[in-house]
Amino acid sequence: MNEHDDHRGSRPAAWYEGLTEGPDSPFTDRPQQDPAVQYRTLTYEVTDRVARVTFNRPERGNAITADTPTELAAVVERADLDPRVHVILVSGRGKGFCGGYDLSIFAENLNDAGVDPTAGTTVDPQVQASNHNPAGTWDPMIDYQMMSRFNRGFASLLYANKPTVAKVHGFAVAGGTDIALYADQIICADDTKIGYPPTRVWGIPAAGMWAHRLGDQRAKRLLFTGDCLSGKQAEQWGLAVESWPAEELDARTEALVERIARMPINQLMMAKLALNSALLAQGVANSGMVSTVFDGISRHTREGYAFQQRSATVGFREAVRERDEPYGDWKRAQFDKNT
């Protein structure tokens, strides 16, 4: 056979072939790098051109620990470098996507952070617990060094070369929204609860993505009250690209990522980088820096200390109930899930 007989022009729609397919692939005869890595907070697999990242602490509502941002960044990097992967899908196992930071670790017990420490560094949980002691002196930069690294891990979804999709069900609240809002696309169930109630006390969204995703006025509507949206309203407000009945979410998500995955990787990368240039010009990095500093401040005000001490006295869940009940949305979305 002539070496030119099998060029791409001789094969129908050869542009849909993957990077590892076809005789002219630069990955021909190269081994697939797919080590069996175990993670503490999530699982990772690749099927049908989709890297599937699933938060895997269902018994704790997939609450964020010190491992979560570093593991998320690691698997996003794996997916970015894998020529088989066209799109990265992030979801949560169990009843919801992510219930935010495992705040009970710090709010209830300052002497036992309960997560694996990076001993002797500024992200050592014992160091952070000491820095949160209302009887001590708060160093804002020790706080910033921790929270900025959490943000950096979550922001890997935005800065990844390839498209990222967050499939959100059940709840994406507090720090869970810091993750979801960094994704390029959010697809959710109609009855999902999405919002940042900690703006009522002891928190500011450190990722700083709300205004970039919703615009100024709607972002302020949520953060001035701590109210949450239903998944359906998130779609109506433009926070989610699609919302579906819960029983249809899996199928609808697969349809979306299948359409994205059909595209050539280089086309996806160029489209994302071109569109990200506009988003970055809006000041995403500055928003994250300022919001991270203010998040630390909010946990060290008179009111923030009162919430922390109340949590240590009666338990974190009871303190959250007292925080949210005056707003009429304890354990539910402020807005009707069908509107």
Summary of the structure (lengths in Angstrom):
residues: 339
radius of gyration: 21.5
end to end distance: 63.1
largest distance: 80.8
contacts: 1100
relative contact order: 0.12
helix: 47%
strand: 13%
